[in-house]
Amino acid sequence: MSRIHSNVPALRAVHRLQRNHEDLNLHLNRLATGLRINRGADDPAGLIVSERLRSEIRTIQQAIDNSTRASNVISVAEGALNEVSALLLDLQGLIVETANEAGLTDEEVNANQLQIDSILGSLDRIANTTTFAGRKLLDGSQAFLTSGAPRAAFQSIQLFGARLQVGSARRISVQVTQSAQTAQVSFNGSNLAGPSTTSATTVEIRGTLGAELLTFAADTSLGQIRAAINSVIAVTGVSAVVSTPSAAGVASALLLNSTTVGSDAFVSVEPLSGAFIVAGNNNIVHRDTGVDTGVSVDGQPALVQGLQADIRSSGLDARLHLTRTFAQTLSSATFAITGGGALFQLTPEVTPHGQVNFGFNPVSITHLGNPVTGLMYTLRSGNPNDLKSRNYFTAQQIVNEAIDQVSFYRGRLGNVQRNQIEPNINSQKVTLENVTASESIIRDADMAVEVSALTRARILVQSTQSTLQVANSVPSMVLSLLR
């Protein structure tokens, strides 16, 4: 080759050297970043998939963080409710202690009332100061808002979860499909005298609250029996009425009813000696059990006990306390949920299925208890159920109702934390592992492969540089022709 104007071998060597340098830089970049794809040109299709997976990874990580934060919020509220429960138990003890009137002085009763006032103040303090990141949890500011609930139908409404559309109210329809019934035992006749006996009788009357033995002389009238049974209502939970005779000749009847409704209510009458009302009843136990009301909420059957209806569906978690009149009437009532609640986003997708809207109900002394039995504030000095009123039974019932409310409240919090938030965290962590592994396969560099490729690229660069040196020296050989 004797041409010197164009050194084609050198051009080829330069071209290959540039390509080898690019390859060397590529592998150096991958080793430096740890990524196989650093720009779109490295793998356009892989980049598209990788970016989608990265988006999923980021949202999954945030969902885990959100769920952890939600669990922390609930833990703060549940810890405060634990202290509320302890204070309510102390109240229970003070009421029972004070009911032992013969063993206490007036000073001790006053001291107990002072403790009750202090406990009630502590309950309000907990309700108003329990916060997370400056946001109060138990004062009612995080509770659901309702409107239009008729007092004739509902004693109280507790909402723990509801799925709401932003900016719109949700109307809830409650229908009584079966009337609540008291337990009832009926005896016909005008007195204790049966056709073949006029002997006295001893009978055990048993109800929800307890049992009492009553003895009646022969020929005792139904009115006298009714008065005797009603005198121990507080002991047995059984009341008595005498029905008037009808025009059709039906005789008067003694009706024994439970004071409460529902399947827990019962009336039992057991003659222990003699004949009660009608001959032939001797040694026969007459017993009847009440009937729970049937309730459907938005067409879904509720779990009912007495006047209490619980509805737990994916879109509504509520406890409704019905009035006795409403529960014993086949009718319906509605109310609206207008907003409120604490919304937790638990999943990567911002959809209603990935959210939990929980209502943190207030636990102040104006909300614990119920309007029928009484509210907690009525135990404070100067109110109807303080210790000086000696309404120990009512006071204890109020505290019992408050204890049930708080324990149920804690149970609902625990249910959300254990059965929704914690499984969601575990599930999202597994998903995060798998999605990250998938993204890593696409985008991350295989260091062993890249090191091998780098070694190859370095050798090629060095080889090409040597080749270029030789190619550049070829034209100088033409000078030998001029000698």
C-alpha positions as CSV (number, residue, x, y, z in Angstrom):
1,M,0.0,0.0,0.0
2,S,1.7,3.2,-1.2
3,R,-1.1,5.8,-0.8
4,I,-0.5,8.3,2.0
5,H,-3.4,10.9,1.5
6,S,-6.0,8.7,3.2
7,N,-4.9,6.4,5.9
8,V,-7.9,4.0,5.8
9,P,-6.5,1.5,8.3
10,A,-6.0,4.3,10.8
11,L,-9.5,5.5,10.3
12,R,-10.8,2.0,10.9
13,A,-8.7,1.8,14.0
14,V,-10.0,5.1,15.3
15,H,-13.5,4.1,14.7
16,R,-13.1,0.8,16.6
17,L,-11.2,2.7,19.3
18,Q,-14.2,5.1,19.7
19,R,-16.6,2.1,19.9
20,N,-14.5,0.4,22.4
21,H,-14.2,3.5,24.5
22,E,-18.0,3.9,24.5
23,D,-18.3,0.3,25.6
24,L,-15.8,0.8,28.3
25,N,-17.6,4.0,29.5
26,L,-20.9,2.1,29.5
27,H,-19.7,-0.6,31.8
28,L,-17.8,1.9,34.0
29,N,-21.1,3.8,34.3
30,R,-23.0,0.7,35.2
31,L,-20.5,-0.3,37.8
32,A,-20.5,3.2,39.3
33,T,-24.3,3.4,39.5
34,G,-25.1,-0.2,40.0
35,L,-27.8,0.1,37.4
36,R,-28.1,-1.6,34.0
37,I,-30.5,1.1,32.7
38,N,-29.2,4.7,33.3
39,R,-31.0,6.3,30.4
40,G,-33.7,5.5,27.9
41,A,-31.2,4.5,25.2
42,D,-29.9,1.7,27.4
43,D,-33.2,-0.2,27.2
44,P,-36.3,1.8,26.2
45,A,-38.9,-1.0,26.9
46,G,-37.2,-2.0,30.1
47,L,-37.1,1.7,31.2
48,I,-40.9,2.0,30.7
49,V,-41.6,-1.1,32.8
50,S,-39.1,-0.2,35.4
51,E,-40.5,3.3,35.9
52,R,-44.0,1.8,36.4
53,L,-42.6,-0.6,39.0
54,R,-40.7,2.2,40.7
55,S,-44.0,4.1,41.0
56,E,-45.6,1.1,42.6
57,I,-42.7,0.7,45.0
58,R,-43.0,4.3,46.1
59,T,-46.7,4.0,46.7
60,I,-46.3,0.7,48.6
61,Q,-43.7,2.2,50.8
62,Q,-46.0,5.1,51.6
63,A,-48.9,2.8,52.2
64,I,-46.8,0.9,54.8
65,D,-45.8,4.2,56.4
66,N,-49.5,5.3,56.4
67,S,-50.6,2.1,58.0
68,T,-47.9,2.3,60.7
69,R,-49.0,5.9,61.5
70,A,-52.6,4.8,61.7
71,S,-51.7,2.0,64.1
72,N,-49.8,4.5,66.2
73,V,-52.9,6.8,66.3
74,I,-55.1,3.9,67.4
75,S,-52.6,2.9,70.0
76,V,-52.6,6.3,71.6
77,A,-56.4,6.3,71.7
78,E,-56.6,2.8,73.1
79,G,-54.0,3.6,75.8
80,A,-56.2,6.5,77.0
81,L,-59.3,4.3,77.0
82,N,-57.4,1.8,79.1
83,E,-57.1,4.6,81.8
84,V,-60.7,5.4,81.4
85,S,-61.6,1.8,82.0
86,A,-59.5,1.8,85.2
87,L,-61.2,5.0,86.5
88,L,-64.7,3.5,85.8
89,L,-63.8,0.4,87.8
90,D,-62.8,2.7,90.7
91,L,-66.2,4.4,90.4
92,Q,-67.9,1.0,90.6
93,G,-66.1,0.2,93.8
94,L,-66.9,3.5,95.4
95,I,-70.6,3.1,94.6
96,V,-70.7,-0.4,96.0
97,E,-68.8,0.7,99.1
98,T,-71.2,3.6,99.8
99,A,-74.2,1.4,99.4
100,N,-73.0,-0.3,102.6
101,E,-74.7,2.6,104.5
102,A,-74.7,1.0,108.0
103,G,-70.9,0.7,107.9
104,L,-70.0,4.2,106.8
105,T,-70.1,7.6,108.5
106,D,-71.3,10.7,106.7
107,E,-67.7,11.9,106.5
108,E,-66.7,8.7,104.6
109,V,-69.7,9.2,102.2
110,N,-68.6,12.7,101.6
111,A,-65.0,11.6,101.0
112,N,-66.3,9.0,98.5
113,Q,-68.3,11.6,96.7
114,L,-65.2,13.8,96.5
115,Q,-63.4,10.9,94.9
116,I,-66.2,10.4,92.4
117,D,-66.1,14.1,91.5
118,S,-62.3,13.9,91.0
119,I,-62.6,10.8,88.8
120,L,-65.3,12.5,86.7
121,G,-62.9,15.4,86.3
122,S,-60.1,13.0,85.2
123,L,-62.4,11.4,82.7
124,D,-63.2,14.8,81.1
125,R,-59.5,15.6,81.2
126,I,-58.5,12.5,79.3
127,A,-61.3,13.1,76.8
128,N,-60.1,16.6,76.1
129,T,-56.3,16.1,76.1
130,T,-55.7,12.9,74.3
131,T,-54.0,14.0,71.1
132,F,-51.8,12.7,68.3
133,A,-49.6,15.2,66.5
134,G,-51.8,18.0,68.0
135,R,-55.1,16.5,66.9
136,K,-57.5,15.5,69.6
137,L,-58.9,12.0,69.5
138,L,-61.5,11.4,72.2
139,D,-63.3,14.8,72.4
140,G,-65.7,14.1,69.6
141,S,-63.9,16.1,66.9
142,Q,-63.0,12.9,65.1
143,A,-66.5,11.4,65.4
144,F,-69.0,11.0,62.6
145,L,-71.6,13.8,62.4
146,T,-75.3,12.8,62.2
147,S,-78.5,14.6,61.6
148,G,-82.2,13.9,61.5
149,A,-82.2,11.0,64.0
150,P,-85.6,10.9,65.6
151,R,-85.5,10.7,69.4
152,A,-88.6,8.6,69.4
153,A,-86.7,5.9,67.5
154,F,-83.1,6.0,68.8
155,Q,-81.7,6.3,72.4
156,S,-78.2,6.7,71.0
157,I,-76.2,6.1,67.8
158,Q,-72.5,5.0,67.9
159,L,-70.8,5.1,64.5
160,F,-67.3,3.4,64.3
161,G,-66.9,3.2,60.6
162,A,-68.7,4.5,57.5
163,R,-67.9,4.8,53.9
164,L,-68.9,8.3,52.7
165,Q,-68.6,10.1,49.4
166,V,-66.8,13.4,49.6
167,G,-69.1,16.4,49.9
168,S,-72.3,14.4,50.3
169,A,-74.3,12.9,53.2
170,R,-75.2,9.3,53.5
171,R,-78.8,8.4,54.5
172,I,-79.2,5.4,56.7
173,S,-82.6,3.6,56.8
174,V,-83.4,1.5,59.9
175,Q,-86.4,-0.8,59.7
176,V,-88.0,-2.9,62.5
177,T,-88.9,-6.2,60.8
178,Q,-90.0,-8.0,64.0
179,S,-91.4,-6.5,67.2
180,A,-89.5,-6.8,70.4
181,Q,-91.4,-8.7,73.0
182,T,-91.3,-9.1,76.8
183,A,-91.5,-12.5,78.4
184,Q,-95.1,-13.1,79.6
185,V,-96.8,-15.8,81.7
186,S,-100.6,-15.6,82.0
187,F,-102.8,-17.2,84.6
188,N,-106.6,-17.1,84.4
189,G,-109.0,-16.9,87.3
190,S,-110.3,-14.6,89.9
191,N,-108.3,-15.8,92.9
192,L,-106.2,-18.7,94.2
193,A,-109.1,-20.9,94.8
194,G,-109.3,-23.7,92.2
195,P,-112.1,-26.1,91.6
196,S,-110.9,-28.6,94.1
197,T,-108.7,-26.7,96.6
198,T,-108.7,-23.6,98.6
199,S,-105.2,-24.1,100.1
200,A,-102.6,-21.5,100.4
201,T,-99.7,-21.6,97.9
202,T,-96.0,-20.7,97.9
203,V,-94.6,-19.7,94.5
204,E,-91.1,-18.7,93.3
205,I,-91.1,-15.8,90.9
206,R,-87.9,-15.6,88.9
207,G,-86.8,-13.0,86.4
208,T,-83.8,-11.3,84.8
209,L,-82.7,-9.7,88.0
210,G,-83.3,-12.6,90.4
211,A,-85.8,-14.7,92.3
212,E,-88.2,-14.2,95.2
213,L,-90.5,-16.5,97.2
214,L,-94.0,-15.3,97.7
215,T,-96.7,-17.0,99.9
216,F,-100.4,-16.3,99.4
217,A,-103.3,-17.3,101.5
218,A,-106.2,-19.2,100.0
219,D,-108.7,-17.0,98.1
220,T,-106.2,-14.2,97.6
221,S,-107.5,-11.9,94.9
222,L,-105.7,-11.2,91.6
223,G,-105.3,-7.6,92.7
224,Q,-103.5,-8.6,95.9
225,I,-101.2,-11.0,94.0
226,R,-100.4,-8.2,91.5
227,A,-99.5,-5.8,94.3
228,A,-97.3,-8.4,96.0
229,I,-95.4,-9.2,92.8
230,N,-95.0,-5.5,91.9
231,S,-93.5,-4.8,95.3
232,V,-90.4,-6.9,94.4
233,I,-89.9,-5.7,90.9
234,A,-86.5,-4.4,91.8
235,V,-85.5,-7.9,93.0
236,T,-87.0,-10.0,90.2
237,G,-87.4,-7.8,87.1
238,V,-91.0,-9.1,86.8
239,S,-94.1,-6.9,86.8
240,A,-97.7,-8.0,87.1
241,V,-101.0,-6.6,85.7
242,V,-104.5,-7.8,85.9
243,S,-106.4,-7.8,82.6
244,T,-110.0,-6.8,82.6
245,P,-112.7,-9.3,81.6
246,S,-114.0,-9.0,78.1
247,A,-117.6,-8.7,77.0
248,A,-117.3,-12.2,75.4
249,G,-117.1,-13.7,78.9
250,V,-113.3,-14.2,79.1
251,A,-112.3,-14.1,82.7
252,S,-109.7,-11.8,84.2
253,A,-106.1,-12.9,83.9
254,L,-102.9,-12.2,85.9
255,L,-100.2,-11.3,83.4
256,L,-96.6,-11.5,84.5
257,N,-94.2,-9.6,82.3
258,S,-90.5,-9.1,82.3
259,T,-89.4,-5.5,82.7
260,T,-87.1,-5.7,79.7
261,V,-87.5,-7.0,76.2
262,G,-85.4,-9.4,74.2
263,S,-84.1,-12.9,74.4
264,D,-82.3,-12.3,77.6
265,A,-85.5,-11.4,79.4
266,F,-87.5,-14.2,81.0
267,V,-90.3,-14.9,83.5
268,S,-90.5,-18.1,85.5
269,V,-93.2,-19.1,87.9
270,E,-92.8,-22.3,89.9
271,P,-95.4,-23.2,92.5
272,L,-93.7,-24.9,95.4
273,S,-96.8,-25.8,97.4
274,G,-100.5,-25.5,96.8
275,A,-102.2,-24.5,93.6
276,F,-101.4,-21.2,92.0
277,I,-104.5,-19.5,90.4
278,V,-105.9,-22.7,88.9
279,A,-106.0,-26.2,90.2
280,G,-103.6,-28.5,88.4
281,N,-100.7,-26.0,88.3
282,N,-99.0,-27.6,91.2
283,N,-95.4,-28.6,90.6
284,I,-95.6,-27.2,87.0
285,V,-93.0,-24.5,86.1
286,H,-94.4,-21.8,83.8
287,R,-91.6,-20.0,81.9
288,D,-91.5,-17.7,78.9
289,T,-88.6,-15.9,77.2
290,G,-88.7,-12.5,75.5
291,V,-88.1,-11.9,71.8
292,D,-85.4,-9.7,70.3
293,T,-86.5,-7.1,67.8
294,G,-85.7,-7.8,64.2
295,V,-83.8,-4.9,62.5
296,S,-82.5,-4.3,59.0
297,V,-80.1,-1.4,58.3
298,D,-80.1,-0.3,54.6
299,G,-81.6,-3.7,53.8
300,Q,-78.9,-5.7,55.7
301,P,-79.9,-7.7,58.8
302,A,-78.4,-6.4,62.0
303,L,-77.2,-8.4,65.0
304,V,-79.8,-7.6,67.7
305,Q,-79.8,-8.2,71.5
306,G,-82.7,-6.6,73.3
307,L,-82.9,-3.0,72.1
308,Q,-79.3,-3.0,70.8
309,A,-78.6,-3.5,67.1
310,D,-75.1,-3.9,65.7
311,I,-74.5,-3.6,62.0
312,R,-71.0,-4.5,60.7
313,S,-70.6,-4.4,56.9
314,S,-67.8,-3.2,54.6
315,G,-69.5,0.2,54.4
316,L,-71.0,0.7,57.9
317,D,-70.0,-0.2,61.4
318,A,-72.5,1.0,64.0
319,R,-74.3,0.3,67.2
320,L,-77.8,1.5,67.5
321,H,-79.8,1.7,70.8
322,L,-83.5,1.7,69.9
323,T,-86.2,3.1,72.0
324,R,-88.6,0.5,73.3
325,T,-91.6,2.1,71.5
326,F,-89.8,1.9,68.2
327,A,-88.5,-1.6,68.7
328,Q,-92.0,-2.8,69.4
329,T,-93.5,-1.3,66.3
330,L,-93.1,-2.5,62.7
331,S,-91.9,0.8,61.3
332,S,-88.8,2.5,60.0
333,A,-86.7,5.6,60.7
334,T,-83.9,7.3,59.0
335,F,-80.9,9.5,59.8
336,A,-78.1,11.0,57.8
337,I,-74.3,10.8,58.3
338,T,-73.2,14.2,57.1
339,G,-69.4,13.8,57.5
340,G,-66.7,13.5,60.1
341,G,-64.6,10.5,61.1
342,A,-60.8,9.9,60.8
343,L,-59.8,8.8,57.3
344,F,-56.8,6.4,57.0
345,Q,-55.3,5.6,53.6
346,L,-53.9,2.1,53.9
347,T,-53.2,0.9,50.3
348,P,-51.2,2.3,47.4
349,E,-54.4,3.0,45.4
350,V,-56.4,5.9,46.6
351,T,-59.8,4.2,46.4
352,P,-62.6,3.6,48.9
353,H,-61.5,0.0,49.2
354,G,-58.1,1.1,50.4
355,Q,-59.4,3.5,53.0
356,V,-60.7,3.1,56.6
357,N,-62.9,5.8,57.9
358,F,-63.1,5.3,61.7
359,G,-65.1,7.4,64.2
360,F,-63.4,8.3,67.4
361,N,-66.4,8.8,69.7
362,P,-66.2,11.1,72.7
363,V,-65.7,9.7,76.2
364,S,-66.6,12.7,78.2
365,I,-69.0,12.4,81.1
366,T,-71.8,13.9,79.1
367,H,-71.6,11.1,76.6
368,L,-70.9,8.0,78.7
369,G,-74.0,6.2,79.8
370,N,-77.3,6.5,78.0
371,P,-80.2,9.0,78.1
372,V,-82.6,6.4,79.5
373,T,-80.7,5.1,82.5
374,G,-78.6,8.3,82.9
375,L,-75.4,9.8,81.9
376,M,-72.1,9.9,83.9
377,Y,-72.3,13.5,84.8
378,T,-75.4,12.8,87.0
379,L,-73.1,11.1,89.5
380,R,-71.4,14.5,90.2
381,S,-72.2,16.3,93.5
382,G,-75.6,18.1,93.3
383,N,-76.9,15.9,90.5
384,P,-79.7,13.3,90.6
385,N,-77.5,10.3,91.0
386,D,-74.8,11.5,93.4
387,L,-74.2,9.4,96.6
388,K,-76.4,11.6,98.7
389,S,-79.4,10.7,96.5
390,R,-78.9,7.1,97.6
391,N,-79.8,6.0,94.0
392,Y,-77.1,3.3,94.2
393,F,-78.8,0.9,91.8
394,T,-79.2,3.6,89.1
395,A,-75.7,4.9,89.6
396,Q,-74.3,1.4,89.2
397,Q,-76.3,0.8,86.1
398,I,-74.9,4.0,84.6
399,V,-71.3,3.0,85.4
400,N,-72.0,-0.5,84.0
401,E,-73.3,1.0,80.8
402,A,-70.2,3.2,80.6
403,I,-67.9,0.3,81.1
404,D,-69.7,-1.6,78.4
405,Q,-69.4,1.3,76.0
406,V,-65.7,1.8,76.6
407,S,-64.9,-1.9,76.4
408,F,-66.8,-2.1,73.1
409,Y,-65.1,1.0,71.9
410,R,-61.7,-0.5,72.7
411,G,-62.8,-3.7,71.0
412,R,-63.6,-1.8,67.8
413,L,-60.3,0.0,67.9
414,G,-58.5,-3.3,68.4
415,N,-60.4,-4.9,65.6
416,V,-59.3,-2.2,63.2
417,Q,-55.7,-2.4,64.4
418,R,-55.4,-6.2,64.4
419,N,-57.6,-7.3,61.6
420,Q,-57.2,-4.4,59.1
421,I,-54.1,-2.4,59.7
422,E,-51.6,-5.0,60.8
423,P,-52.5,-7.6,58.1
424,N,-52.4,-4.7,55.6
425,I,-48.8,-3.9,56.7
426,N,-47.7,-7.5,56.4
427,S,-49.4,-7.8,53.0
428,Q,-47.8,-4.6,51.7
429,K,-44.4,-5.7,52.9
430,V,-44.6,-8.9,51.0
431,T,-45.8,-7.0,47.9
432,L,-42.9,-4.6,48.3
433,E,-40.4,-7.4,48.3
434,N,-41.8,-9.0,45.2
435,V,-42.2,-5.8,43.2
436,T,-38.7,-4.6,44.2
437,A,-37.2,-7.9,43.1
438,S,-39.0,-7.6,39.8
439,E,-37.7,-4.0,39.3
440,S,-34.2,-5.1,40.3
441,I,-34.1,-7.8,37.6
442,I,-35.0,-5.2,35.0
443,R,-32.9,-2.2,36.0
444,D,-30.1,-3.3,38.3
445,A,-26.7,-4.3,36.9
446,D,-25.3,-7.7,37.4
447,M,-22.0,-6.8,38.9
448,A,-20.2,-10.0,37.9
449,V,-21.3,-9.6,34.3
450,E,-20.3,-6.0,34.2
451,V,-16.9,-6.6,35.7
452,S,-16.3,-9.3,33.0
453,A,-17.5,-6.9,30.3
454,L,-15.3,-4.1,31.7
455,T,-12.2,-6.3,31.6
456,R,-13.0,-7.2,28.0
457,A,-13.6,-3.6,27.1
458,R,-10.3,-2.5,28.7
459,I,-8.4,-5.2,26.7
460,L,-10.1,-4.1,23.5
461,V,-9.2,-0.5,24.1
462,Q,-5.6,-1.3,24.7
463,S,-5.5,-3.6,21.7
464,T,-7.1,-1.0,19.5
465,Q,-4.7,1.7,20.7
466,S,-1.8,-0.6,19.7
467,T,-3.4,-1.2,16.3
468,L,-3.9,2.5,15.7
469,Q,-0.2,3.0,16.5
470,V,0.7,0.5,13.8
471,A,-1.8,2.0,11.3
472,N,-0.3,5.4,11.8
473,S,3.2,4.1,11.1
474,V,2.2,2.5,7.8
475,P,2.4,5.8,5.7
476,S,5.9,6.5,6.9
477,M,7.0,3.3,5.1
478,V,6.5,5.1,1.8
479,L,9.6,7.2,2.5
480,S,11.7,4.1,1.8
481,L,10.7,4.5,-1.9
482,L,12.4,7.9,-2.0
483,R,15.8,6.5,-1.0
